[in-house]
Amino acid sequence: MIKWLLLLTLLLNAANTMAHRIAPAVAELVWLEGERVELSLRGNLESMVAGIAPEHSDDTNSSPQAADYNRLRTLSTALLAEEAWDWQGWDSYLGMSCDGAPLQWQLQQVTTEEQSDLALARQSQLRFEGQCHDRATVEVNWQGGDIAFKLHRPQGELESAWLVAGSEPYQFTVQGGEASETQNTALTYTVLGFTHILPLGLDHILFVLGIFLLTLRLSSLLWQVTAFTLAHSITLGLTIYGVIEVSAAIVEPLIAASIIYIGIENTLHRELHRARIAVIFLFGLLHGMGFAGVLHEIGLPESQFLLALLTFNIGVELGQLAVIGLGFITVGYWFGQRAWYRQRVVIPASLLIAMVGGWWLLERTVLA
């Protein structure tokens, strides 16, 4: 019992960490007239100015700069904006070069949210201008955490990239090239889909683990995963195309409710039944709307729209299969055939999943 309580504590702490972590930044580059380029950056301004390293973005208290970060978080919007204007580290932090020469940025505007809850990291919007001609090769060596990077080409096309902290510098030509763009789009959105499950999508991870825990029978797993995949693929596409639009304030609590259901249902049934497949399909529709949120955030290139959507979905599927694979390697392979597997593993783990889902439901409704 004690070990399961400890695991519950770890899961709840992980849930809170994911809920209050420094969210990935979003950067947009737009070429203007006269070889001017505009950079719009949305993210956690306090972590940038304080110098929170990417490895501490999930737990800022572990950073040597935690005290300065916490001080900045208590500032009013006006005082925080002053800190941004006074900070001299923008050029090195943004880490961009134009044909090998460091890009020099001039801060033009700072907009910051009011700090209404110190438990939550607030977002700021910054706008910079610099000089770079529209035939250049640009390199991005971003010094922060993960970032969704969007390039609006002079001819109107959009190229997007998901830059992971610590990865190799991202390089592109402003005018673009069809072959490199296709390859980059496929890789970018596959990685984005995968990382949206592992490690970022804790709610999706728990739902997939709930699917895995019911039974180790391959046919049952395939039925459930197929129903979930088909459903979230439908709503992902419909949401991205603008056919349906449901507020995250509705979708997110319902996703939490789906986790509660799948956990409790595992304790009541030993085998797969038709009603469960139907319910998983319905919940898959909800999760698809959740997946669409991250795509709205980073955007989809018009010239590679279908490719980006398809490869993102492939990345999501690979992430889900990785979760099931990890579950099998961790407990299924070693203990799945033991007489006590259901009593000591499936039921306690399913109840933990349901309890975490219950906490999320409270966070996303009553405590929101």
C-alpha positions as CSV (number, residue, x, y, z in Angstrom):
1,M,0.0,0.0,0.0
2,I,2.8,2.4,0.9
3,K,4.5,2.0,-2.4
4,W,1.3,2.7,-4.3
5,L,0.7,5.9,-2.2
6,L,4.3,7.0,-3.0
7,L,3.6,6.4,-6.7
8,L,0.4,8.4,-6.5
9,T,2.3,11.2,-4.9
10,L,4.9,11.1,-7.7
11,L,2.2,11.1,-10.3
12,L,0.4,14.1,-8.7
13,N,3.7,15.9,-8.5
14,A,4.4,15.2,-12.1
15,A,0.9,16.4,-13.0
16,N,1.5,19.7,-11.1
17,T,4.9,20.0,-12.7
18,M,3.4,19.6,-16.2
19,A,0.6,22.0,-15.4
20,H,3.0,24.7,-14.1
21,R,6.1,24.1,-16.1
22,I,7.5,26.9,-18.3
23,A,5.6,26.3,-21.5
24,P,7.6,26.2,-24.8
25,A,8.0,29.6,-26.4
26,V,6.7,30.5,-29.8
27,A,8.7,32.6,-32.3
28,E,7.6,34.1,-35.6
29,L,9.9,35.6,-38.2
30,V,8.4,38.0,-40.8
31,W,10.4,39.7,-43.6
32,L,9.4,43.4,-44.1
33,E,10.3,46.0,-46.7
34,G,13.9,47.3,-46.9
35,E,15.6,44.2,-45.7
36,R,14.0,44.5,-42.3
37,V,12.9,41.4,-40.4
38,E,10.5,41.3,-37.5
39,L,10.7,38.7,-34.7
40,S,7.6,38.1,-32.5
41,L,8.3,36.0,-29.4
42,R,5.8,34.7,-26.9
43,G,7.0,32.9,-23.8
44,N,8.0,33.2,-20.2
45,L,9.9,36.5,-20.0
46,E,11.0,36.0,-16.4
47,S,12.9,32.8,-17.3
48,M,14.6,34.5,-20.2
49,V,15.8,37.5,-18.2
50,A,16.8,35.4,-15.2
51,G,18.7,33.0,-17.4
52,I,16.9,29.8,-16.4
53,A,18.7,27.0,-18.3
54,P,16.6,24.6,-20.4
55,E,17.3,21.7,-18.1
56,H,15.5,23.6,-15.3
57,S,12.4,24.5,-17.3
58,D,10.3,21.8,-15.6
59,D,11.5,22.8,-12.1
60,T,12.7,26.3,-11.9
61,N,13.4,25.9,-8.2
62,S,16.3,23.6,-9.1
63,S,18.0,26.4,-11.0
64,P,20.8,28.5,-9.5
65,Q,18.9,31.5,-10.8
66,A,15.7,30.5,-9.0
67,A,15.8,33.5,-6.6
68,D,16.0,36.0,-9.4
69,Y,13.3,34.2,-11.4
70,N,10.9,34.2,-8.4
71,R,11.7,37.9,-7.8
72,L,10.8,38.8,-11.4
73,R,7.6,36.8,-11.1
74,T,6.3,39.1,-8.3
75,L,6.8,42.3,-10.4
76,S,4.0,44.2,-11.9
77,T,3.6,44.2,-15.7
78,A,5.2,47.7,-15.9
79,L,8.2,46.8,-13.8
80,L,8.8,43.5,-15.6
81,A,8.6,45.3,-19.0
82,E,11.4,47.7,-17.7
83,E,13.5,44.6,-16.9
84,A,13.0,43.5,-20.5
85,W,14.0,46.9,-21.9
86,D,17.1,47.1,-19.7
87,W,18.3,43.5,-20.3
88,Q,21.4,43.5,-22.6
89,G,21.4,39.7,-23.4
90,W,18.8,39.5,-26.1
91,D,21.1,39.1,-29.1
92,S,23.0,36.1,-27.6
93,Y,19.8,34.6,-26.1
94,L,18.0,34.6,-29.4
95,G,21.1,33.3,-31.1
96,M,20.4,34.1,-34.8
97,S,22.7,34.9,-37.6
98,C,22.2,36.2,-41.1
99,D,24.7,34.8,-43.6
100,G,27.1,34.0,-40.8
101,A,26.9,37.5,-39.2
102,P,25.1,37.8,-35.8
103,L,21.7,39.3,-36.0
104,Q,21.4,42.5,-34.0
105,W,17.9,42.9,-32.6
106,Q,16.1,46.1,-31.4
107,L,13.3,45.5,-28.9
108,Q,10.2,47.3,-30.1
109,Q,7.4,46.2,-27.8
110,V,6.7,44.3,-24.6
111,T,3.3,43.1,-23.5
112,T,2.9,41.1,-20.3
113,E,0.0,39.3,-18.6
114,E,-1.0,40.4,-15.1
115,Q,0.4,38.0,-12.5
116,S,-2.8,36.8,-10.9
117,D,-1.5,33.5,-9.5
118,L,2.2,32.9,-8.5
119,A,1.7,29.2,-8.9
120,L,1.4,29.7,-12.7
121,A,4.0,30.9,-15.1
122,R,2.7,33.9,-17.0
123,Q,3.3,34.6,-20.7
124,S,4.7,37.7,-22.4
125,Q,4.7,38.9,-26.0
126,L,7.8,40.7,-27.3
127,R,8.5,42.2,-30.7
128,F,12.0,42.8,-32.2
129,E,13.3,44.2,-35.4
130,G,16.6,43.5,-37.2
131,Q,18.3,43.7,-40.6
132,C,18.6,40.7,-42.9
133,H,18.1,40.5,-46.6
134,D,15.5,38.1,-48.1
135,R,18.1,35.9,-49.9
136,A,20.0,35.0,-46.8
137,T,20.8,31.8,-45.0
138,V,19.6,32.2,-41.4
139,E,20.8,30.0,-38.5
140,V,19.0,29.8,-35.2
141,N,20.9,28.8,-32.1
142,W,18.2,29.4,-29.5
143,Q,19.4,29.4,-26.0
144,G,16.1,28.8,-24.2
145,G,14.0,25.7,-23.8
146,D,11.8,24.0,-26.5
147,I,10.4,26.5,-29.0
148,A,7.9,26.5,-31.9
149,F,9.6,28.4,-34.6
150,K,7.6,29.8,-37.5
151,L,9.1,31.5,-40.6
152,H,6.9,33.6,-42.9
153,R,8.7,33.7,-46.2
154,P,8.6,36.9,-48.3
155,Q,6.4,35.0,-50.9
156,G,3.8,34.2,-48.2
157,E,4.7,30.6,-47.4
158,L,4.9,29.4,-43.8
159,E,7.7,27.0,-42.6
160,S,7.5,25.7,-39.1
161,A,10.0,23.9,-36.9
162,W,10.0,22.4,-33.4
163,L,13.4,23.2,-31.9
164,V,14.3,21.0,-28.9
165,A,16.6,22.5,-26.2
166,G,20.2,21.5,-26.8
167,S,19.7,20.4,-30.4
168,E,21.9,21.4,-33.3
169,P,21.3,24.9,-34.7
170,Y,18.4,25.2,-37.1
171,Q,19.4,26.5,-40.5
172,F,17.2,27.7,-43.4
173,T,17.3,29.8,-46.5
174,V,14.8,32.6,-46.5
175,Q,13.6,31.9,-50.1
176,G,13.4,28.2,-49.3
177,G,13.8,25.1,-51.4
178,E,11.1,22.5,-52.2
179,A,13.2,19.4,-51.5
180,S,14.7,20.6,-48.2
181,E,11.3,22.0,-47.1
182,T,9.5,18.7,-47.7
183,Q,12.1,16.8,-45.7
184,N,12.2,19.3,-42.9
185,T,8.4,19.4,-42.7
186,A,8.1,15.7,-42.4
187,L,10.8,15.4,-39.8
188,T,9.6,18.4,-37.8
189,Y,6.0,17.3,-37.5
190,T,6.8,13.7,-36.8
191,V,9.0,14.7,-33.9
192,L,6.4,17.2,-32.7
193,G,3.7,14.6,-32.7
194,F,5.9,12.1,-30.8
195,T,7.0,14.6,-28.2
196,H,3.4,15.7,-27.7
197,I,2.9,12.2,-26.3
198,L,6.4,11.5,-24.8
199,P,7.3,13.2,-22.7
200,L,4.9,16.2,-22.8
201,G,1.5,14.6,-22.9
202,L,1.0,13.1,-19.5
203,D,-2.8,13.0,-19.8
204,H,-2.5,11.1,-23.1
205,I,0.1,8.8,-21.6
206,L,-2.2,7.8,-18.7
207,F,-5.1,7.2,-21.1
208,V,-3.0,4.9,-23.3
209,L,-1.6,3.1,-20.2
210,G,-5.2,2.6,-19.2
211,I,-5.9,1.0,-22.5
212,F,-2.8,-1.2,-22.1
213,L,-3.7,-2.4,-18.5
214,L,-7.0,-4.1,-19.3
215,T,-5.5,-7.0,-21.0
216,L,-2.2,-8.1,-22.6
217,R,-4.0,-10.0,-25.4
218,L,-2.8,-8.6,-28.7
219,S,-6.1,-8.6,-30.5
220,S,-7.7,-6.6,-27.7
221,L,-4.9,-4.1,-27.7
222,L,-5.3,-3.7,-31.5
223,W,-9.0,-3.1,-31.3
224,Q,-8.6,-0.4,-28.6
225,V,-5.7,1.3,-30.2
226,T,-7.3,1.3,-33.6
227,A,-10.5,2.8,-32.2
228,F,-8.6,5.5,-30.4
229,T,-6.4,6.3,-33.4
230,L,-9.3,6.4,-35.9
231,A,-11.2,8.7,-33.6
232,H,-8.5,11.2,-32.8
233,S,-7.4,11.3,-36.4
234,I,-10.9,12.4,-37.4
235,T,-11.3,15.2,-34.9
236,L,-7.6,16.3,-35.4
237,G,-8.3,16.8,-39.1
238,L,-11.7,18.4,-38.7
239,T,-10.4,20.8,-36.0
240,I,-7.4,21.8,-38.1
241,Y,-9.5,22.4,-41.1
242,G,-11.9,24.6,-39.0
243,V,-14.9,22.3,-39.5
244,I,-15.4,22.0,-35.8
245,E,-14.2,24.2,-32.9
246,V,-14.6,23.4,-29.3
247,S,-13.1,25.5,-26.5
248,A,-10.2,24.0,-24.5
249,A,-12.2,24.9,-21.4
250,I,-14.6,22.1,-22.4
251,V,-12.2,19.6,-24.0
252,E,-9.5,19.5,-21.3
253,P,-11.9,18.6,-18.4
254,L,-13.5,15.9,-20.6
255,I,-10.1,14.5,-21.3
256,A,-9.5,14.3,-17.6
257,A,-12.9,12.6,-17.2
258,S,-11.9,10.0,-19.9
259,I,-8.8,9.1,-17.7
260,I,-11.1,8.6,-14.7
261,Y,-13.4,6.4,-16.7
262,I,-10.7,4.2,-18.3
263,G,-9.0,3.7,-14.9
264,I,-12.3,2.7,-13.1
265,E,-13.5,0.5,-16.0
266,N,-10.3,-1.5,-15.8
267,T,-11.2,-2.5,-12.2
268,L,-14.7,-3.7,-13.2
269,H,-13.9,-5.8,-16.3
270,R,-11.2,-8.4,-17.1
271,E,-11.8,-8.6,-20.9
272,L,-12.5,-6.3,-23.8
273,H,-16.2,-5.7,-24.6
274,R,-17.9,-3.8,-27.4
275,A,-19.1,-0.9,-25.2
276,R,-15.5,-0.2,-24.2
277,I,-14.4,0.1,-27.8
278,A,-17.3,2.5,-28.4
279,V,-16.3,4.6,-25.4
280,I,-12.6,4.6,-26.3
281,F,-13.7,5.9,-29.8
282,L,-15.7,8.7,-28.2
283,F,-12.9,9.6,-25.9
284,G,-10.5,9.5,-28.9
285,L,-12.6,12.2,-30.5
286,L,-11.8,14.4,-27.5
287,H,-8.1,13.6,-27.4
288,G,-8.0,14.6,-31.1
289,M,-9.2,18.0,-30.3
290,G,-6.5,18.2,-27.6
291,F,-3.8,17.2,-30.2
292,A,-5.1,20.0,-32.5
293,G,-4.2,22.6,-29.9
294,V,-0.5,22.2,-30.3
295,L,-0.8,22.3,-34.1
296,H,-2.7,25.6,-33.8
297,E,0.1,26.8,-31.7
298,I,2.9,26.1,-34.1
299,G,0.9,26.4,-37.3
300,L,0.9,24.4,-40.5
301,P,2.7,25.3,-43.7
302,E,0.2,26.0,-46.5
303,S,2.3,24.4,-49.2
304,Q,2.9,21.3,-47.0
305,F,-0.4,21.2,-45.1
306,L,-1.4,17.6,-45.7
307,L,2.2,16.3,-45.2
308,A,2.5,18.2,-41.9
309,L,-0.9,16.9,-40.7
310,L,-0.1,13.3,-41.7
311,T,3.4,13.2,-40.2
312,F,2.2,14.8,-37.0
313,N,-0.4,12.1,-36.7
314,I,2.3,9.5,-37.4
315,G,4.4,11.0,-34.6
316,V,1.5,10.7,-32.2
317,E,1.0,7.1,-33.2
318,L,4.6,6.3,-32.6
319,G,4.4,8.0,-29.2
320,Q,1.4,5.9,-28.3
321,L,3.1,2.7,-29.4
322,A,6.2,3.7,-27.4
323,V,4.0,4.1,-24.3
324,I,2.5,0.6,-24.8
325,G,5.9,-0.8,-25.5
326,L,7.3,0.7,-22.3
327,G,4.4,-0.7,-20.3
328,F,4.9,-4.1,-21.8
329,I,8.7,-4.1,-21.1
330,T,8.2,-2.7,-17.6
331,V,5.5,-4.9,-16.2
332,G,3.7,-6.9,-19.0
333,Y,6.6,-9.1,-20.1
334,W,7.8,-9.9,-16.6
335,F,4.6,-10.2,-14.6
336,G,1.7,-10.4,-17.1
337,Q,1.3,-14.2,-16.7
338,R,1.5,-14.3,-12.9
339,A,-1.7,-15.2,-11.1
340,W,-1.5,-12.0,-9.0
341,Y,-0.9,-9.6,-12.0
342,R,-4.4,-8.2,-12.0
343,Q,-4.8,-7.9,-8.3
344,R,-1.4,-6.4,-7.6
345,V,-0.7,-4.4,-10.8
346,V,-3.7,-3.8,-12.9
347,I,-6.2,-2.7,-10.3
348,P,-3.9,-0.5,-8.1
349,A,-2.3,1.1,-11.2
350,S,-5.8,1.7,-12.8
351,L,-7.0,3.3,-9.5
352,L,-4.0,5.6,-9.5
353,I,-4.7,6.6,-13.0
354,A,-8.3,7.4,-12.1
355,M,-7.2,9.4,-9.1
356,V,-4.8,11.5,-11.1
357,G,-7.6,12.0,-13.6
358,G,-9.9,13.1,-10.8
359,W,-7.3,15.7,-9.6
360,W,-7.0,17.0,-13.1
361,L,-10.7,17.3,-13.4
362,L,-10.8,19.4,-10.3
363,E,-7.9,21.5,-11.5
364,R,-9.6,22.1,-14.8
365,T,-13.1,22.9,-13.4
366,V,-13.5,23.9,-9.8
367,L,-10.0,25.1,-9.2
368,A,-9.5,26.7,-12.6
